[in-house]
Amino acid sequence: MLNNKGFDLWADGYDKSVGVSDEDGTYPFAGYKQILNEIYNRVLTNKSKAVLDIGFGTGTLTTKLYEQGCQIWGQDFSGRMIELAKEKMPEAKLFQGDFSKGLVDELKHHRYDTIMATYSLHHLSDEQKICFIKEILSLLRDGGCLYIGDIMFETWAELEKYKTLIGEEWDDDEFYFVVDELTKFFPQMKYEKFSFCAGLLSIPIRASRDF
Ligand SMILES: C[S@@+](CC[C@H](N)C(=O)[O-])C[C@H]1O[C@@H](n2cnc3c(N)ncnc32)[C@H](O)[C@@H]1O
């Protein structure tokens, strides 16, 4: 599992390596650009203003929303990723912190129209994911939505199938989403598949807050 220093080292070459994997349609980033575009369109369609990005990386998605006038908050543990994102979004409120320990205090005091996490939460164990998702859902305004775009499989059987097919390149240190498992905890969650290894989860918050 990469720690913050590992991400610091990857930061300057990150966009390029992700782009190559996505364009080749290979694990792990097949479907990446499509997922980010989809979230971008939905955030603007919903007229979201306040956006929180968990593990924003180089700010690929949030920079586009920033340029459209969204107010951006974010948390990432890599100092270099934060520097790169900050250059593109000087007014964004970007904080350094390890989300396996929860959100930093500064982010807990706001409410958001959209919270998003793309290709970041697979660094949490399955149990940690559930706790953390509950924590961030509580920060959404009524009518808001949480989007999780990531490496994801519908069932354990599907994950195992691709693990075998991908072989040595499969990263055993990461905890990919299994949709069937999460549905039990978040029944209002919607899943959309974007490639053999990637999907988008949306968890909307209704006025009744039924979670
Ligand atoms: C694969 S990158 C994804 C970046 C961006 N969201 C995207 O879609 O391109 C994962 C990001 O999550 C951050 N990250 C990973 N584990 C983290 C943790 N435990 N706490 C905070 N940030 C973390 C990394 O520093 C990195 O910027």
Ligand as a Chemical Component Dictionary entry (heavy atoms), coordinates in Angstrom:
data_LIG
# 
_chem_comp.id                   LIG 
_chem_comp.type                 NON-POLYMER 
_chem_comp.pdbx_formal_charge   0 
_chem_comp.three_letter_code    LIG 
# 
loop_
_chem_comp_atom.comp_id 
_chem_comp_atom.atom_id 
_chem_comp_atom.alt_atom_id 
_chem_comp_atom.type_symbol 
_chem_comp_atom.charge 
_chem_comp_atom.model_Cartn_x 
_chem_comp_atom.model_Cartn_y 
_chem_comp_atom.model_Cartn_z 
_chem_comp_atom.pdbx_ordinal 
LIG C1  C1  C 0  -4.977 7.170  -7.071 1  
LIG S1  S1  S 1  -4.963 8.798  -6.423 2  
LIG C2  C2  C 0  -6.525 9.481  -6.969 3  
LIG C3  C3  C 0  -6.450 10.972 -7.155 4  
LIG C4  C4  C 0  -7.698 11.635 -7.745 5  
LIG N1  N1  N 0  -8.846 11.543 -6.884 6  
LIG C5  C5  C 0  -8.021 11.076 -9.108 7  
LIG O1  O1  O 0  -9.141 10.607 -9.318 8  
LIG O2  O2  O -1 -7.142 11.123 -9.968 9  
LIG C6  C6  C 0  -5.280 8.554  -4.702 10 
LIG C7  C7  C 0  -5.142 9.832  -3.893 11 
LIG O3  O3  O 0  -5.604 9.561  -2.566 12 
LIG C8  C8  C 0  -4.623 9.998  -1.639 13 
LIG N2  N2  N 0  -4.680 9.082  -0.497 14 
LIG C9  C9  C 0  -4.498 7.734  -0.489 15 
LIG N3  N3  N 0  -4.640 7.232  0.738  16 
LIG C10 C10 C 0  -4.912 8.302  1.544  17 
LIG C11 C11 C 0  -5.162 8.447  2.942  18 
LIG N4  N4  N 0  -5.143 7.389  3.752  19 
LIG N5  N5  N 0  -5.436 9.679  3.425  20 
LIG C12 C12 C 0  -5.446 10.766 2.598  21 
LIG N6  N6  N 0  -5.203 10.688 1.275  22 
LIG C13 C13 C 0  -4.943 9.469  0.758  23 
LIG C14 C14 C 0  -3.291 9.956  -2.367 24 
LIG O4  O4  O 0  -2.339 10.836 -1.824 25 
LIG C15 C15 C 0  -3.704 10.325 -3.783 26 
LIG O5  O5  O 0  -3.659 11.712 -3.990 27 
# 
loop_
_chem_comp_bond.comp_id 
_chem_comp_bond.atom_id_1 
_chem_comp_bond.atom_id_2 
_chem_comp_bond.value_order 
_chem_comp_bond.pdbx_ordinal 
LIG C1  S1  SING 1  
LIG S1  C2  SING 2  
LIG S1  C6  SING 3  
LIG C2  C3  SING 4  
LIG C3  C4  SING 5  
LIG C4  N1  SING 6  
LIG C4  C5  SING 7  
LIG C5  O1  DOUB 8  
LIG C5  O2  SING 9  
LIG C6  C7  SING 10 
LIG C7  O3  SING 11 
LIG C7  C15 SING 12 
LIG O3  C8  SING 13 
LIG C8  N2  SING 14 
LIG C8  C14 SING 15 
LIG N2  C9  SING 16 
LIG N2  C13 SING 17 
LIG C9  N3  DOUB 18 
LIG N3  C10 SING 19 
LIG C10 C11 SING 20 
LIG C10 C13 DOUB 21 
LIG C11 N4  SING 22 
LIG C11 N5  DOUB 23 
LIG N5  C12 SING 24 
LIG C12 N6  DOUB 25 
LIG N6  C13 SING 26 
LIG C14 O4  SING 27 
LIG C14 C15 SING 28 
LIG C15 O5  SING 29 
# 
